[in-house]
Amino acid sequence: MFNDDYEEYGEIPLKDGYDPKKKYYKNYLIMGQFFFKIQEAAWWFVAELEDALYPYRDREVDKPLWAENYDEVSVDELSYLKSQMESANQRIERLQSEMIFVQSSINSLSDKRKISIKSDQIKSNERQESSETANQTSKETS
């Protein structure tokens, strides 16, 4: 039988009917079955754990879990749109208050800058006037 299988495929059998490929293939199948049994055991364990954590077999589920404790809350399109509009209005109010604050800060800084520019101009005018008077007095004395 062993030799007949090889004659069909045109392969030459080894001496004494011993083929290491066939032996390794049998070992491969045995290991595959072994690992499949381990995988089945892991699947069974996970299924039992899932049943323990989510006991849907024990009771009938009428409502989703998020709605079990909240009987008065209705999740419909109108309430969703209202909540979205409220959150958008809150964001707009916050942005408006921040913009008003920024504008007031900019105005105060520009006012301070104008004051400092005016004071610098006054000082430079005084310097020019003093240097002109100094030049006139030096010309008069010379």
Secondary structure, 3 states (H helix, E strand, C coil): CHHHHHHHHCCCCCHHHCCHHHHHHHHHHHHHHHHHHHHHHHHHHHHHHHHHHCCCCCCCCCCCHHHCCCCCCCCCHHHHHHHHHHHHHHHHHHHHHHHHHHHHHHHHHHHHHHHHHHHHHHHHHHHHHHHHHHHHHHHHHC
